[in-house]
Amino acid sequence: MQNANLTMKKIAKELGVSVSTVSRALQNHPRIGSLTREKVQKLAKELHYQPNSRAINFKNNKSFNVGVVLPYLTEQYFSIALTGIEQTLMSKGYSMVVMQSMNDYERESAAIESLIKHGVDGILVSMASETYNKTHFNNATHKVPIVFFDRVLKHPRYSAVYGNITKAAFDAMEYLIGKGFTEIALMNGPNSLQSTEERLKGYIDGLKKYNIPVSASYIKNLNLTKEDTILKINELLDLENPPKVVLAFHDYIALDAMQICKERGLQINRDISFVTFSNLSFCSYLDNPPIATVEQFPAELGAQAAGLLLEAMETPDTYQPREIVVEPKLIIR
């Protein structure tokens, strides 16, 4: 701050103008004539002047920082989403502060409180799997705008960007049934997530369309931990009539489940097959990858959500919350 002020004083002294004139000229203020503005900016460049962004932001009551709260940075899906978020924010001069909920409600609530305390201008959230109580979002939205992506809270108060999971699950079921599969299990997520309900709907709609009975024993809700995945895939394999194919919540669940199948002597894509959500790159290195996957375009989800948040932060008086649905794509391997 001191160096910036000294440079402004030096510019003012050399040009015979006031420091306030220099400040306005550097900000392209309309009250400053073009000749004076050009002289000030030329000399500032020669002196390698750097404006004090903290002082400017304080004056404008903005930090130009955005908080991002997501389940895990280690999950490739969310790191891809962050790429879309970062590119969109950086194009408008914003930086991001990323915090992990680790799928825990208390961590998520504390992260949002911390971000607000440290003065972010807005927050992007992909909800934790254990978030059943939504009051921390209601409290936060009175202070900064919040936009949800991927794992969203659907409410008129919030903007949200998410995939059409019901259609994706239905398309996957239609593909499997078309391949002759009828014994299809669903390893779904926790009931706290909207996408869990949507996957279930697409799964059931697919079975009903082709008059295949819905078996409750084939439907498993998981808390998204490895331990629960191991428990639930063993329950499916222990059935008198185990499934021939599993529709999995995402690639990580499928990977852990496939390992258990192999340990039990089953050959992947012969004795049992998998269809997943996410289409993460590591699956291409598997000897027997899932036979199909749903590409959910996380970078686009992140970019779209960041765009909505920018709009909410920069035009708060006219902004209206809304939802954007990104259509997924079933990829056959």
C-alpha positions as CSV (number, residue, x, y, z in Angstrom):
1,M,0.0,0.0,0.0
2,Q,2.8,2.4,0.9
3,N,4.7,1.9,-2.4
4,A,1.5,2.4,-4.4
5,N,0.7,5.7,-2.5
6,L,4.3,6.9,-3.0
7,T,4.1,6.2,-6.7
8,M,0.8,8.1,-7.0
9,K,2.3,11.1,-5.2
10,K,5.3,11.0,-7.5
11,I,3.1,11.0,-10.6
12,A,1.0,13.9,-9.2
13,K,4.2,15.9,-8.4
14,E,5.7,15.4,-11.9
15,L,2.6,16.2,-13.8
16,G,1.5,19.1,-11.5
17,V,-1.9,17.6,-10.6
18,S,-3.5,16.3,-7.4
19,V,-3.3,12.8,-6.1
20,S,-7.0,12.5,-6.4
21,T,-6.8,13.4,-10.1
22,V,-4.1,10.7,-10.6
23,S,-6.4,8.2,-8.8
24,R,-9.4,9.1,-11.0
25,A,-7.3,9.0,-14.2
26,L,-6.0,5.5,-13.4
27,Q,-9.6,4.4,-13.0
28,N,-10.7,6.0,-16.2
29,H,-13.0,8.3,-14.4
30,P,-15.2,10.4,-16.9
31,R,-14.5,13.6,-15.0
32,I,-10.8,13.5,-16.1
33,G,-10.0,14.8,-19.5
34,S,-8.5,12.3,-22.1
35,L,-5.1,14.2,-22.3
36,T,-4.6,14.2,-18.5
37,R,-5.7,10.6,-18.4
38,E,-3.2,9.5,-21.1
39,K,-0.3,11.4,-19.4
40,V,-1.1,9.8,-16.0
41,Q,-1.4,6.3,-17.4
42,K,1.8,6.6,-19.5
43,L,3.8,7.8,-16.5
44,A,2.3,5.1,-14.3
45,K,3.4,2.5,-16.7
46,E,6.9,3.9,-16.9
47,L,7.1,3.8,-13.1
48,H,5.7,0.2,-13.0
49,Y,2.8,1.4,-10.8
50,Q,0.6,-1.4,-9.4
51,P,-2.7,-0.4,-7.9
52,N,-3.5,-1.6,-4.4
53,S,-6.2,-4.2,-5.1
54,R,-7.0,-4.6,-1.4
55,A,-7.7,-0.9,-0.9
56,I,-9.9,-0.8,-4.1
57,N,-11.8,-3.9,-3.1
58,F,-12.4,-2.5,0.4
59,K,-13.7,0.7,-1.1
60,N,-16.0,-1.2,-3.3
61,N,-17.1,-3.5,-0.5
62,K,-15.9,-6.5,-2.6
63,S,-13.2,-9.1,-2.1
64,F,-13.4,-10.6,-5.6
65,N,-13.1,-14.0,-3.9
66,V,-15.6,-16.8,-4.4
67,G,-16.0,-19.8,-2.0
68,V,-16.4,-23.3,-3.4
69,V,-17.6,-26.1,-1.1
70,L,-17.6,-29.6,-2.5
71,P,-17.3,-33.2,-1.2
72,Y,-13.8,-34.2,-2.1
73,L,-11.0,-32.6,-4.0
74,T,-9.5,-36.0,-4.6
75,E,-12.4,-37.1,-6.7
76,Q,-11.6,-36.5,-10.3
77,Y,-15.2,-35.5,-11.1
78,F,-15.0,-32.5,-8.8
79,S,-11.5,-31.5,-9.9
80,I,-12.9,-31.4,-13.5
81,A,-15.8,-29.2,-12.3
82,L,-13.3,-26.9,-10.6
83,T,-11.6,-26.3,-13.9
84,G,-14.8,-25.0,-15.4
85,I,-15.4,-22.9,-12.3
86,E,-11.9,-21.4,-12.2
87,Q,-11.8,-20.5,-15.9
88,T,-15.1,-18.7,-15.7
89,L,-14.3,-16.8,-12.5
90,M,-10.8,-15.8,-13.6
91,S,-12.1,-14.3,-16.8
92,K,-14.0,-11.8,-14.6
93,G,-11.1,-11.1,-12.2
94,Y,-12.3,-13.4,-9.4
95,S,-10.3,-15.9,-7.4
96,M,-11.7,-19.0,-5.6
97,V,-11.3,-20.4,-2.2
98,V,-12.0,-24.2,-2.1
99,M,-13.1,-26.1,1.0
100,Q,-14.1,-29.8,1.3
101,S,-17.1,-31.1,3.2
102,M,-15.9,-34.7,3.0
103,N,-19.6,-35.5,2.7
104,D,-20.1,-34.4,6.3
105,Y,-22.9,-32.0,7.3
106,E,-21.0,-30.3,10.1
107,R,-17.9,-29.7,8.0
108,E,-20.1,-28.3,5.2
109,S,-21.9,-25.9,7.6
110,A,-18.5,-24.8,9.1
111,A,-17.0,-24.3,5.7
112,I,-19.8,-22.0,4.6
113,E,-19.6,-20.0,7.9
114,S,-15.9,-19.6,7.5
115,L,-16.1,-18.4,3.9
116,I,-18.7,-15.8,4.9
117,K,-16.6,-14.7,7.8
118,H,-13.6,-14.2,5.5
119,G,-15.6,-12.0,3.2
120,V,-16.2,-14.0,0.0
121,D,-18.6,-12.3,-2.4
122,G,-20.5,-15.6,-3.2
123,I,-20.5,-19.3,-2.7
124,L,-20.8,-22.3,-5.0
125,V,-21.9,-25.6,-3.4
126,S,-22.1,-29.2,-4.3
127,M,-23.9,-30.7,-1.3
128,A,-22.4,-33.3,1.1
129,S,-24.1,-36.7,1.1
130,E,-24.9,-36.4,4.8
131,T,-26.7,-33.1,4.5
132,Y,-30.3,-33.6,5.6
133,N,-30.6,-30.3,7.4
134,K,-30.5,-27.3,5.0
135,T,-30.8,-24.4,7.5
136,H,-27.1,-23.4,7.1
137,F,-27.9,-22.6,3.4
138,N,-30.9,-20.5,4.4
139,N,-28.9,-18.6,7.0
140,A,-26.0,-17.9,4.5
141,T,-28.1,-16.8,1.6
142,H,-29.1,-13.6,3.6
143,K,-25.5,-12.6,3.5
144,V,-24.1,-13.8,0.1
145,P,-25.6,-15.4,-3.0
146,I,-25.3,-19.2,-3.2
147,V,-25.5,-21.3,-6.4
148,F,-25.6,-25.1,-6.3
149,F,-24.1,-27.4,-8.9
150,D,-24.3,-31.1,-9.5
151,R,-25.6,-32.1,-6.0
152,V,-28.2,-29.4,-5.7
153,L,-30.9,-28.0,-3.4
154,K,-33.9,-27.4,-5.6
155,H,-35.7,-24.3,-4.2
156,P,-37.0,-21.0,-5.7
157,R,-34.5,-19.1,-3.5
158,Y,-31.5,-20.7,-5.1
159,S,-29.9,-21.1,-8.5
160,A,-28.8,-24.6,-9.4
161,V,-27.0,-26.3,-12.3
162,Y,-27.5,-30.1,-12.6
163,G,-27.7,-33.0,-15.0
164,N,-30.9,-34.7,-16.1
165,I,-30.2,-37.8,-14.0
166,T,-33.7,-39.3,-14.5
167,K,-33.3,-39.4,-18.2
168,A,-29.7,-40.7,-18.0
169,A,-30.7,-43.6,-15.7
170,F,-33.7,-44.4,-18.0
171,D,-31.4,-44.4,-21.1
172,A,-29.0,-46.7,-19.3
173,M,-31.8,-49.1,-18.4
174,E,-33.2,-49.1,-21.9
175,Y,-29.7,-49.9,-23.3
176,L,-29.3,-52.8,-20.8
177,I,-32.7,-54.2,-21.4
178,G,-32.1,-53.9,-25.1
179,K,-29.0,-56.0,-24.6
180,G,-31.1,-58.7,-23.0
181,F,-30.4,-57.9,-19.3
182,T,-33.4,-58.2,-16.9
183,E,-31.7,-58.9,-13.6
184,I,-30.4,-55.3,-13.0
185,A,-29.4,-53.9,-9.6
186,L,-29.1,-50.3,-8.6
187,M,-26.3,-49.2,-6.2
188,N,-27.7,-45.8,-5.5
189,G,-26.6,-42.8,-3.3
190,P,-28.1,-41.6,0.0
191,N,-31.6,-40.3,0.3
192,S,-30.3,-36.8,1.2
193,L,-29.3,-36.2,-2.4
194,Q,-31.9,-35.2,-5.1
195,S,-29.9,-37.2,-7.7
196,T,-30.6,-40.4,-5.7
197,E,-34.3,-40.0,-6.1
198,E,-33.8,-39.2,-9.8
199,R,-31.7,-42.2,-10.5
200,L,-34.3,-44.4,-8.8
201,K,-37.0,-42.9,-10.9
202,G,-35.1,-43.5,-14.1
203,Y,-34.3,-47.1,-13.0
204,I,-37.9,-47.9,-12.2
205,D,-39.3,-46.2,-15.3
206,G,-37.0,-48.3,-17.4
207,L,-38.2,-51.5,-15.8
208,K,-41.9,-50.6,-16.0
209,K,-41.7,-49.7,-19.7
210,Y,-40.6,-53.3,-20.5
211,N,-42.9,-54.9,-17.9
212,I,-40.0,-56.1,-15.8
213,P,-40.9,-56.5,-12.1
214,V,-39.2,-54.1,-9.6
215,S,-37.3,-56.1,-7.0
216,A,-36.6,-54.3,-3.8
217,S,-33.7,-56.6,-3.1
218,Y,-31.9,-55.2,-6.1
219,I,-32.1,-51.6,-4.9
220,K,-29.3,-50.5,-2.5
221,N,-28.8,-47.1,-1.0
222,L,-25.2,-46.3,-0.1
223,N,-23.6,-43.6,2.1
224,L,-20.8,-43.4,-0.6
225,T,-18.0,-44.9,1.6
226,K,-15.9,-47.8,0.5
227,E,-17.0,-49.8,3.5
228,D,-20.7,-49.4,2.6
229,T,-20.0,-50.3,-1.0
230,I,-18.4,-53.5,0.0
231,L,-21.3,-54.4,2.3
232,K,-23.9,-53.7,-0.3
233,I,-22.3,-55.5,-3.2
234,N,-21.8,-58.5,-1.0
235,E,-25.5,-58.4,-0.1
236,L,-26.4,-58.4,-3.8
237,L,-24.0,-61.2,-4.6
238,D,-25.4,-63.3,-1.7
239,L,-28.9,-63.2,-3.2
240,E,-30.4,-66.5,-4.4
241,N,-30.7,-64.9,-7.8
242,P,-27.9,-62.2,-7.9
243,P,-27.9,-59.5,-10.5
244,K,-26.2,-59.9,-13.9
245,V,-25.5,-56.1,-14.1
246,V,-25.3,-53.2,-11.7
247,L,-26.1,-49.6,-12.4
248,A,-23.7,-47.7,-10.0
249,F,-24.0,-44.2,-8.6
250,H,-20.6,-43.3,-9.9
251,D,-17.3,-44.8,-11.1
252,Y,-15.7,-45.0,-7.6
253,I,-18.5,-47.2,-6.3
254,A,-18.3,-49.4,-9.4
255,L,-14.5,-49.8,-9.0
256,D,-14.8,-50.9,-5.4
257,A,-17.7,-53.3,-6.2
258,M,-15.8,-54.8,-9.1
259,Q,-12.9,-55.6,-6.9
260,I,-15.1,-57.5,-4.5
261,C,-16.6,-59.4,-7.5
262,K,-13.2,-60.4,-8.6
263,E,-12.2,-61.5,-5.1
264,R,-15.3,-63.8,-5.1
265,G,-14.2,-65.4,-8.4
266,L,-16.5,-63.6,-10.7
267,Q,-15.3,-62.4,-14.1
268,I,-16.2,-58.8,-14.9
269,N,-18.3,-58.4,-18.1
270,R,-19.0,-62.2,-18.2
271,D,-20.5,-63.1,-14.9
272,I,-21.5,-59.6,-13.9
273,S,-21.3,-56.2,-15.6
274,F,-21.5,-52.6,-14.6
275,V,-22.9,-49.3,-15.9
276,T,-21.8,-46.2,-14.2
277,F,-22.2,-42.4,-13.9
278,S,-19.3,-40.0,-14.4
279,N,-17.2,-41.3,-17.3
280,L,-13.9,-40.7,-15.4
281,S,-10.7,-41.2,-17.3
282,F,-9.2,-43.9,-15.1
283,C,-11.8,-46.4,-16.3
284,S,-10.1,-46.5,-19.7
285,Y,-7.1,-48.2,-18.1
286,L,-9.2,-51.1,-16.7
287,D,-8.9,-54.5,-18.4
288,N,-12.6,-54.9,-18.1
289,P,-14.2,-51.4,-17.8
290,P,-17.9,-50.8,-17.2
291,I,-19.8,-51.7,-20.4
292,A,-21.4,-48.2,-20.5
293,T,-21.1,-44.9,-18.6
294,V,-23.0,-41.6,-18.3
295,E,-21.0,-38.5,-19.2
296,Q,-22.2,-35.7,-17.0
297,F,-20.0,-32.9,-18.2
298,P,-18.7,-31.7,-14.8
299,A,-16.6,-28.8,-16.4
300,E,-19.8,-27.4,-18.0
301,L,-21.8,-27.8,-14.8
302,G,-19.1,-25.8,-13.0
303,A,-18.8,-23.1,-15.6
304,Q,-22.5,-22.6,-15.8
305,A,-22.8,-22.4,-12.1
306,A,-20.0,-19.9,-11.9
307,G,-21.7,-17.8,-14.6
308,L,-24.9,-17.7,-12.6
309,L,-23.0,-16.7,-9.4
310,L,-21.2,-13.9,-11.3
311,E,-24.6,-12.6,-12.4
312,A,-26.0,-12.8,-8.9
313,M,-22.9,-11.0,-7.5
314,E,-22.7,-8.3,-10.1
315,T,-26.4,-7.5,-10.7
316,P,-28.0,-8.2,-7.3
317,D,-30.9,-5.9,-7.8
318,T,-32.2,-7.5,-11.0
319,Y,-30.9,-11.1,-10.6
320,Q,-33.6,-13.9,-10.5
321,P,-32.6,-17.4,-9.3
322,R,-33.0,-20.1,-11.9
323,E,-32.1,-23.6,-12.8
324,I,-30.0,-24.9,-15.7
325,V,-30.2,-28.5,-16.7
326,V,-27.2,-30.0,-18.6
327,E,-28.1,-33.1,-20.6
328,P,-25.9,-36.1,-20.0
329,K,-24.8,-38.6,-22.6
330,L,-24.7,-42.4,-22.4
331,I,-21.4,-43.7,-23.8
332,I,-21.3,-47.3,-24.9
333,R,-17.9,-49.0,-24.5
